[in-house]
Amino acid sequence: MTDPDAHLLIVDDDERIRGLLQKFLARNGFLVSAARDADHARRLMAGLEFDLIVLDVMMPGEDGISFTRSIRESVATPVLLLTARGETDDRIAGLEAGADDYLAKPFEPRELLLRINAILRRVPHETGAVLPKFLNLGPLRYDVEKGKLWHGEEPVRLTATESQLMRIFAASPGAPVGRAKLVEDLGRSGGKDGGAAQERAVDVQITRLRRKLEADPKQPRYLQTVRGAGYMLAPD
């Protein structure tokens, strides 16, 4: 279901595509702004808050991957990358830079709508499950109720996907969660890319999250790989 309050930013150097996406998404209940390049997007972001950015990778000047990496230093606004079909390296590089999902061009507008709504659903509603208030991960502290990660008194910035992963793992600490289940819970199932590609994308997100959780991400202590079963959050 579309969030009627969500404000989207479309960033694409193709005026025709910008216009088509803006009209389509507005018809589906979103407030939509558009930018022609990275510099234009930064100016809009300086004065407005957005719930999600739909960003073309191939743009003149600063490309979408560099732009994603740059804004990740200060904001956690979800990013959906639009990539050329078959450019797997661009997609993985985009995820590593901080993007939350990607969609290959050409795409069906309905699929774009599904991907956007899946990302916006990643802030889950409160449930009745009884969970510990905090999980301790060495020097880090995760506030389960608020979905916030802290290093002492300093907040650790998480992207929308990283935040959702933490909520998924914190719901069952000490229990492994399979990759297929993570794909499903992150709203990445289906589409043209197939299950294997989506699971690989989840692996990239796990790697990025480990960089924020672990003293040595290559030898994870808190976000462990359980052979044959998936990944597991193992708090102190």
Backbone torsions as a table, in degrees:
resi	resn	phi	psi	omega
1	MET	NA	137.6	-179.2
2	THR	-71.5	137.4	173.8
3	ASP	-82.9	111.8	-173.5
4	PRO	-68.8	-15.2	-178.8
5	ASP	-96.0	-3.6	-173.8
6	ALA	-73.0	134.8	178.8
7	HIS	-110.1	118.0	-177.4
8	LEU	-104.5	148.0	173.1
9	LEU	-116.6	119.9	176.5
10	ILE	-97.2	125.4	179.3
11	VAL	-122.5	108.5	-178.0
12	ASP	-156.5	135.7	-178.3
13	ASP	-78.2	-11.9	179.1
14	ASP	-86.4	110.3	-175.5
15	GLU	-60.4	-38.0	-179.4
16	ARG	-63.8	-46.0	-180.0
17	ILE	-65.0	-41.9	177.6
18	ARG	-56.0	-46.9	-177.7
19	GLY	-64.9	-42.8	-179.9
20	LEU	-64.0	-44.8	-179.9
21	LEU	-65.9	-40.4	-179.1
22	GLN	-61.6	-45.2	-179.5
23	LYS	-67.4	-43.6	-178.5
24	PHE	-62.1	-47.3	-177.0
25	LEU	-71.1	-34.4	176.2
26	ALA	-64.3	-39.2	178.1
27	ARG	-64.2	-23.6	179.8
28	ASN	-97.1	18.3	167.5
29	GLY	97.8	2.3	-179.5
30	PHE	-91.1	151.9	163.7
31	LEU	-86.5	126.7	-170.7
32	VAL	-128.4	131.0	169.0
33	SER	-116.4	159.4	-176.8
34	ALA	-136.3	145.6	177.8
35	ALA	-132.3	146.4	-176.4
36	ARG	-87.7	-18.7	179.3
37	ASP	-161.3	-178.4	-175.9
38	ALA	-63.6	-42.4	-179.6
39	ASP	-61.8	-43.7	178.0
40	HIS	-61.8	-41.0	179.4
41	ALA	-62.6	-41.7	179.2
42	ARG	-61.6	-40.0	179.7
43	ARG	-64.1	-40.4	177.7
44	LEU	-66.6	-40.6	-178.1
45	MET	-69.3	-22.7	178.3
46	ALA	-68.5	-25.8	-177.3
47	GLY	-114.5	-10.5	-176.3
48	LEU	-132.2	153.2	173.7
49	GLU	-104.4	136.1	-178.7
50	PHE	-119.8	148.8	177.9
51	ASP	-88.8	-21.0	-179.6
52	LEU	-164.6	145.7	177.6
53	ILE	-115.9	125.0	172.8
54	VAL	-99.9	115.1	-163.6
55	LEU	-128.5	124.3	175.1
56	ASP	-75.9	137.3	179.5
57	VAL	-73.4	-46.8	-174.2
58	MET	-89.4	97.5	177.2
59	MET	-131.8	149.3	175.6
60	PRO	-66.7	152.2	-176.2
61	GLY	76.7	-128.2	179.6
62	GLU	-76.6	124.3	-178.4
63	ASP	-81.5	172.2	-174.5
64	GLY	-64.0	-34.3	-180.0
65	ILE	-68.0	-44.7	178.0
66	SER	-63.6	-39.5	178.8
67	PHE	-63.6	-43.5	177.8
68	THR	-59.7	-47.0	-179.6
69	ARG	-60.5	-39.2	-178.5
70	SER	-67.0	-48.3	-176.3
71	ILE	-71.7	-22.2	179.2
72	ARG	-65.2	-16.5	177.8
73	GLU	-70.3	-18.8	-174.4
74	SER	-133.9	-21.9	-177.7
75	VAL	-133.4	155.9	-180.0
76	ALA	-114.3	18.4	179.2
77	THR	-56.0	129.4	179.7
78	PRO	-58.2	144.2	179.7
79	VAL	-125.5	127.8	172.3
80	LEU	-110.5	116.3	-178.2
81	LEU	-87.9	140.1	170.9
82	LEU	-103.8	115.9	-173.8
83	THR	-118.9	158.1	174.6
84	ALA	-69.0	142.6	-178.9
85	ARG	-58.4	132.8	176.4
86	GLY	86.0	-5.8	-179.5
87	GLU	-84.5	71.2	-176.2
88	THR	-61.6	-39.4	-178.9
89	ASP	-61.2	-40.1	178.2
90	ASP	-63.5	-39.5	-178.1
91	ARG	-65.4	-47.1	179.9
92	ILE	-64.5	-42.3	178.1
93	ALA	-61.2	-38.2	178.7
94	GLY	-64.8	-43.1	177.4
95	LEU	-63.6	-41.1	178.9
96	GLU	-66.1	-29.2	179.1
97	ALA	-76.2	-16.0	177.6
98	GLY	125.2	4.0	177.1
99	ALA	-69.5	154.2	-177.8
100	ASP	-96.0	-25.2	179.8
101	ASP	-164.3	172.1	177.7
102	TYR	-144.3	156.9	178.2
103	LEU	-140.1	129.1	-176.3
104	ALA	-82.1	138.1	172.3
105	LYS	-85.2	147.2	-9.0
106	PRO	-75.1	154.3	-178.0
107	PHE	-135.0	160.0	175.0
108	GLU	-81.5	132.5	179.0
109	PRO	-53.6	-34.5	179.5
110	ARG	-64.1	-35.2	178.1
111	GLU	-68.3	-39.8	175.6
112	LEU	-58.0	-44.0	179.5
113	LEU	-60.9	-42.4	178.7
114	LEU	-63.2	-42.5	-179.9
115	ARG	-64.5	-43.6	179.8
116	ILE	-60.4	-48.3	-179.1
117	ASN	-65.0	-33.9	177.6
118	ALA	-63.9	-42.1	178.8
119	ILE	-65.0	-44.4	-178.0
120	LEU	-66.3	-22.8	177.4
121	ARG	-80.6	-3.4	-173.9
122	ARG	-74.1	-5.9	168.2
123	VAL	-96.0	98.0	-169.0
124	PRO	-74.7	156.7	173.6
125	HIS	-72.2	155.0	178.4
126	GLU	-63.7	143.1	177.6
127	THR	-117.3	172.4	-179.6
128	GLY	-88.7	6.3	-178.3
129	ALA	-65.3	141.5	177.6
130	VAL	-88.3	114.5	-178.0
131	LEU	-127.0	153.4	173.3
132	PRO	-62.4	149.8	-177.6
133	LYS	-70.6	-38.1	-179.4
134	PHE	-131.0	148.4	169.7
135	LEU	-118.4	128.8	180.0
136	ASN	-96.7	127.8	-178.7
137	LEU	-126.5	75.2	-175.2
138	GLY	64.1	-125.5	179.7
139	PRO	-75.7	-4.9	-178.0
140	LEU	-99.2	153.3	177.0
141	ARG	-133.9	126.8	-179.5
142	TYR	-107.3	121.9	177.0
143	ASP	-84.8	106.0	-173.4
144	VAL	-65.5	-42.7	-177.0
145	GLU	-66.3	-42.8	-176.3
146	LYS	-90.8	-13.1	-178.8
147	GLY	68.8	33.9	-176.7
148	LYS	-116.4	144.0	178.5
149	LEU	-112.5	134.0	-175.6
150	TRP	-126.9	144.1	169.1
151	HIS	-115.9	97.8	-170.6
152	GLY	65.8	-122.3	177.9
153	GLU	-97.7	1.2	-177.2
154	GLU	-98.6	129.5	177.1
155	PRO	-71.6	145.7	174.3
156	VAL	-102.7	118.6	-175.6
157	ARG	-72.4	128.1	177.2
158	LEU	-116.9	141.7	172.2
159	THR	-72.3	170.9	179.7
160	ALA	-59.6	-41.2	-179.3
161	THR	-69.9	-41.6	177.5
162	GLU	-62.5	-39.6	178.5
163	SER	-62.9	-42.5	179.4
164	GLN	-67.2	-39.9	176.3
165	LEU	-58.8	-43.9	179.5
166	MET	-62.3	-40.0	178.9
167	ARG	-65.5	-39.5	179.0
168	ILE	-62.8	-49.2	-177.8
169	PHE	-68.7	-37.5	-178.2
170	ALA	-69.1	-20.6	178.1
171	ALA	-69.9	-21.2	179.4
172	SER	-146.4	64.6	-179.2
173	PRO	-60.9	140.0	-180.0
174	GLY	84.3	-0.8	178.8
175	ALA	-117.5	132.9	-179.7
176	PRO	-70.5	146.1	176.1
177	VAL	-119.4	124.1	-176.5
178	GLY	-68.7	155.2	-179.5
179	ARG	-63.3	-40.3	178.9
180	ALA	-62.9	-37.7	177.8
181	LYS	-66.5	-39.8	177.5
182	LEU	-64.1	-41.4	176.7
183	VAL	-57.5	-45.9	-179.0
184	GLU	-64.3	-47.7	-176.3
185	ASP	-68.2	-26.5	177.8
186	LEU	-85.5	-0.5	178.4
187	GLY	73.8	26.7	-176.2
188	ARG	-102.0	0.7	-176.9
189	SER	-70.9	156.0	178.4
190	GLY	82.0	-162.3	-179.2
191	GLY	81.2	-176.2	-174.2
192	LYS	-83.3	-14.1	-168.5
193	ASP	-83.8	-21.0	179.3
194	GLY	86.3	159.5	-175.6
195	GLY	-62.3	-41.1	-177.0
196	ALA	-61.3	-42.8	179.7
197	ALA	-66.0	-38.2	179.2
198	GLN	-67.5	-39.0	177.0
199	GLU	-65.3	-37.1	176.9
200	ARG	-64.7	-37.9	177.5
201	ALA	-63.5	-38.7	176.3
202	VAL	-64.1	-40.1	177.3
203	ASP	-57.9	-39.4	178.1
204	VAL	-63.3	-42.1	179.4
205	GLN	-65.4	-37.0	176.7
206	ILE	-62.8	-43.5	178.8
207	THR	-59.3	-43.7	179.7
208	ARG	-65.7	-40.8	179.2
209	LEU	-65.6	-37.9	178.4
210	ARG	-60.5	-32.2	179.0
211	ARG	-63.1	-24.2	179.7
212	LYS	-94.0	-19.6	-176.5
213	LEU	-100.0	-30.3	-166.1
214	GLU	-108.6	143.0	171.7
215	ALA	-67.2	-37.6	176.2
216	ASP	-130.0	95.1	-176.4
217	PRO	-58.8	-24.4	179.9
218	LYS	-77.2	-17.2	175.2
219	GLN	-128.4	71.7	-171.2
220	PRO	-65.4	135.7	176.4
221	ARG	-99.3	-37.3	-170.8
222	TYR	-103.4	-32.5	176.0
223	LEU	-113.6	90.1	-168.7
224	GLN	-94.1	151.9	169.5
225	THR	-91.7	125.5	177.4
226	VAL	-105.3	110.9	-172.9
227	ARG	-54.8	126.2	177.6
228	GLY	77.8	-2.6	-175.4
229	ALA	-125.6	-20.0	179.7
230	GLY	122.0	-136.2	-178.4
231	TYR	-122.6	154.2	-176.8
232	MET	-143.2	134.9	172.0
233	LEU	-87.2	124.4	-176.4
234	ALA	-121.6	81.6	-179.6
235	PRO	-68.5	167.0	177.7
236	ASP	-64.4	NA	NA
